[in-house]
Structure formats: C-alpha cells, structure tokens
Amino acid sequence: MAHRYGVLSALLGAGVDAARIQVFHDLEDDGAYWMVTLDDARTAVLTDDTEDHVVHVEGPWPFKAVFLGLDGGARTKIDYSIEDLTADLVTWCTEAGGPPDDAP
C-alpha cells in the first residue's frame, strides 16, 4: 500500500524525512492516503480516495491533494494525474513557500 503509485519513493527520493510521512489505508474503500507533516506544522495529504468528490465518472478516477498552511487555510487540488499531484507534493515539501501557486 505504501508504495502505490510511487508516491513514497518520490517523497523519500526528494529528501523528505521518512519520520514526517504517514501512510493510511482505508480498508472499506481501498483508498490510500499519504500525509506529510513538516517541522513548522504544515501538513499535506494526497489520496486516491475521491469518491466523495465525484458522483459519476466514466474513465480515469481523479486524485486529490490538500495543502494546509500555517495560516490555517487549506488548498485542494484535484487532478487525473497522480504524477502531477505527487510532483506538487514534493515541491510543497521541499520549498518553504507552501503549496504550488496554481493550486486552487
């Protein structure tokens, strides 16, 4: 579960401390959640469990990332590409500026 989609490998490969990464598995929906909490208490969660956001989908299922800032604000990004969201998560973790500027 932890290595689904290569998310964990990408985070570790970018130098994110393994102690900052948690992986959860929702057994009921078979969803995976990767949560990263940084030293300054910023948190981000990437998941493939997006059933609550999509009522009816034919074709690829979207992925979701939520970036929680120091100000208490949250930015959510939904994308069909797990690779793009993983790259956004890695950038967020490795740069002090917070979530990517293009996150809605």
Secondary structure, DSSP 8 states (H G I E B T S, - for coil): -TTGGGHHHHHHHTT--GGGEEEEEETTTTEEEEEEE-TTS-EEEEES--GGG-S---SS--EEEEEE-TTS-EEEEEES-HHHHHHHHHHHHHSTT-S-TT--
